Amino acid sequence: MFKHIIEEGLELKMLENNHAEAIFELVDGNREHLRQWLPWVDDNNTLHESRNFIKYVKKQHFEDKGFVAGIWYEGKLAGVIGFNELNWNNKSASIGYWLGAEFEGKGIMTKATKSFIDYAILELGFNRVEIRCAEDNLKSGAIPKRLGFTKEGVIREVEWLYDHYVNHIVYGVLAKDWKEKQ
């Protein structure tokens, strides 16, 4: 089982079947918070659906198309981060993430995202990492800004959120720029 300790009290773990209950409880306790920005929240209403999510991400990892980890803070599941896409031909990755409301403002997601970027660029040898955030999701957009990403543009009305479309801001960082900052 994959486990990466970022610092004392903060670690990343590959999602396993026994994490389904923790994921479901975190989503269930944060429905309104997560629903603002994530289109899948209403589709995750049972423990069975959380198990299916883990099954999907494990298959994605097995096929070398992505990787998803739980973010554990002081022994509790705080959120999820992952490579939504690994493009091996172009050496690029796209990162997505979410965090329970009670865990925001502690630097958790910034540190977890930095670990994923380090892995993509320094270990996998990727050239580019991208993060897309809903234009009005200021907390999510603050992470790539904090990590020195470049705002590359806006994709208009790219995601349907229950009753309206939202624009995404595309942020990117290149390996040469990331390595200079380290």
N, C-alpha and C positions, 0 to 999 in steps of 0.2 A: 504494500500500500504506500502510495506517495504521501510524504509529509515534509513540509518545509517550514522551519521555524524562522520567522521574520525577526522577532525579538521576544523577550520573555513575556508570556501572556498573549502572544499573537502568532498564529500559525495558519498555514494553508494545508488542507487535506483533500486528497482526491475523494470525490463523493462515492460512497459505498452504499449498499442496500440498507445497512443499519442506520443510515442518516435520514431516511425518508421521513420518519416521525418528526425529527428536529426541523427539517425543511418545511414540512406541512405546518407545524406549530408557529414557526417564524412568519411564514406567509399569512397564515390565518390571523395572527395577532397584528399584522401590519397591512391588512387589505386596503384600507383607504389611503394610507401612506404610499404604498407601492402602485396602486391603481392609477395615480396621477400620471405615471410615466411608463408603465409596463402593460402591454396589451394582453398578456396571458393570465393575469391575476384571476379573472372571473372563470377561467378554465381549470383552475387548480382548487377544486372544492373538496377533494377527498384525499385520504392517505394513498389510495391507489394511484391517483394522478401524480403524486410526488414520487412514488415508486417508478412510474413510467418515465418521468423526467430523468431519474437516475439511470434507468435502463438505456434511455436515448443517449445521454452524455457518455456513458461507458462505451456504447457502440461507436459513437463519434471518435472517442479516444482510440479505440481498437483499430479503427479505419484510418487513423492519423489525420483526421480532418478537423480536430479541435481538442480542447482540454478544458475541463471545468473543475473548480475546486471550491470547497466550503471554506469560509473564513471563520476561524475560531478565535474568539476573544475571551480571555480569562475562562476558558473551558466551555463557553457557550457558542453556539452557531450564531454568527452576527450577520452573515450574508453570503453571497456567492459571486465568484469572479471566473471568467473564462475566456479562452480564445474562441470566439464565435466562429471564426474561420481561420484556417491555416492554409495559405496559398504557397505551396512548396515550389511551384514553378517560378513565381515572381518574388519569392522570399519575403512575403508580407503576412501580417497577422492583424486581426481585428479583435479588440477586447471589449467585452461587455461586463457589467457588474450591477449589483444592487445590494442594499444594506438595510437592515431593520432600523426604524426611527430611533430607538434607544441607543444605537451605536454610532450615530452620526456625530460629527464634531470632535472626534477623538484621533483623527489622522489615520484611522484604520484602512480606509479604502485607498488613500494615497499611497500608503506603504505597501499594500497588497498589489496595487497596480504597478508600482515601481518594480516589485519582484517579478511580475509577469513580463514587463518590458525588458528587464535585465536578462531573463531567461530567453526571450525571443531573439534578442540582439546578440548577447554575449555568449549564449550557449548554443542556440540553434543556427546562429549566423544569418538571421533575417536582416533585410535591409530597411524594412518599414513596418511601423506599428501604427494602427489607426484606432481612434475612438470616435464613435458617433453618439451625440447626445441630442435630445429634444432641445430645440432652441430656447425654450423658456425654463428648462431644468437647470437652474443656475448652480445648484450644489453639484450635480454630476459634471457640468461643464467646467467647474472650478478645478477639478482633478487634472485634466490634461493641461490646463493653463499653468497650474502649480508645478507640473512636471516638465514644463518647457516645450510643450507641443506647439506647432504652428496651426493657426486656424486657416484651413484650406478652402473653405467655402460652405455654402448652405444648399442642402438638397430640399427643395420645396415639396411640401405635402407628401412626404415619403412614408409616413406611418399613420395607420388608422387607430386612434385611441377611443374605442367604444362609441363615440358620437361625433368625432371630428378628426380631421387630419392635422398632423404636426410636422413642422419642418425639423430637419436635423442639421446640426452644425458638424462638419467633418474636421477633426483635428488629426494631425499626423506628426510623427517624428521619424527621422531617418537615422540609420545606424551611425553615420559619421557625426551627426549633431549630438546624438545621445552619448557617444563615447567621449566627445570633447567635454561634456558636462560632468563626467564621472571622475 
